[in-house]
Amino acid sequence: MTVQVLRAGERPATPWLNGGGVTREVAGFPADAALADFDWRVSLADVAQGGPFSRFDGVDRVITVVQGAGMALTVAGTEHRLAQPYRPFAFPGDAETDCRLLGGPVVDFNVMTRRGRATAEVEIADFQRSVEAPENAVLLLVCLAGTAELGAADLRLGPLDAALLSNGYDDLLRVDGVAAVVTIRATRAG
């Protein structure tokens, strides 16, 4: 079993081309893959203004508002209000998508998987629960607010810190706040 700790303070901010915000990549596979080449990618974004989302052909997305009043996403012509934090919303990354902020800047948590290469399930935890990274998957824990602890690893995560768990990792997660538990499974070899 392996545990890789990914501290929030060590993530560089990448400004968006349209000037509407910045993204901080939490983790991705393959490591250091370009936006056109990843199997999966997880990031946090500071969204300063609304506007069109970048299109990602062949990619599925799950977005979760972490801080702020929320946003309205218009995906393929249908509006979806994401006004409450910690409620994952899944949508196709290749659909035309536009964002309108509901009351100022937001921070969002974004999980992207390339169809045919990986799938992801995003759960929100705000209590004690067991976590398991099956042999055929990786588990990414991201502390969205407060703190989270993994008992056997003697690991404490602060706000926006993360841990990537693999190779059959099994432990007890204690959350004093809110954490995202992302299970990522490869759908092809390699």
Rosetta blueprint (number, residue, H / E / L):
1 M L
2 T E
3 V E
4 Q E
5 V E
6 L E
7 R L
8 A H
9 G H
10 E H
11 R L
12 P L
13 A L
14 T E
15 P E
16 W L
17 L L
18 N L
19 G L
20 G L
21 G E
22 V E
23 T E
24 R E
25 E E
26 V E
27 A E
28 G E
29 F E
30 P L
31 A L
32 D L
33 A L
34 A L
35 L L
36 A L
37 D L
38 F L
39 D L
40 W E
41 R E
42 V E
43 S E
44 L E
45 A E
46 D E
47 V E
48 A L
49 Q L
50 G L
51 G E
52 P E
53 F L
54 S L
55 R L
56 F L
57 D L
58 G L
59 V E
60 D E
61 R E
62 V E
63 I E
64 T E
65 V E
66 V E
67 Q E
68 G L
69 A L
70 G L
71 M E
72 A E
73 L E
74 T E
75 V E
76 A L
77 G L
78 T E
79 E E
80 H E
81 R E
82 L E
83 A L
84 Q L
85 P L
86 Y L
87 R L
88 P L
89 F E
90 A E
91 F E
92 P E
93 G L
94 D L
95 A L
96 E L
97 T E
98 D E
99 C E
100 R E
101 L E
102 L L
103 G L
104 G L
105 P L
106 V E
107 V E
108 D E
109 F E
110 N E
111 V E
112 M E
113 T E
114 R E
115 R L
116 G L
117 R L
118 A E
119 T E
120 A E
121 E E
122 V E
123 E E
124 I E
125 A E
126 D L
127 F L
128 Q L
129 R E
130 S E
131 V E
132 E E
133 A L
134 P L
135 E L
136 N L
137 A E
138 V E
139 L E
140 L E
141 L E
142 V E
143 C E
144 L E
145 A E
146 G E
147 T E
148 A E
149 E E
150 L E
151 G L
152 A L
153 A L
154 D L
155 L E
156 R E
157 L E
158 G L
159 P L
160 L L
161 D L
162 A E
163 A E
164 L E
165 L E
166 S E
167 N L
168 G L
169 Y L
170 D E
171 D E
172 L E
173 L E
174 R E
175 V E
176 D E
177 G E
178 V E
179 A E
180 A E
181 V E
182 V E
183 T E
184 I E
185 R E
186 A E
187 T L
188 R L
189 A L
190 G L
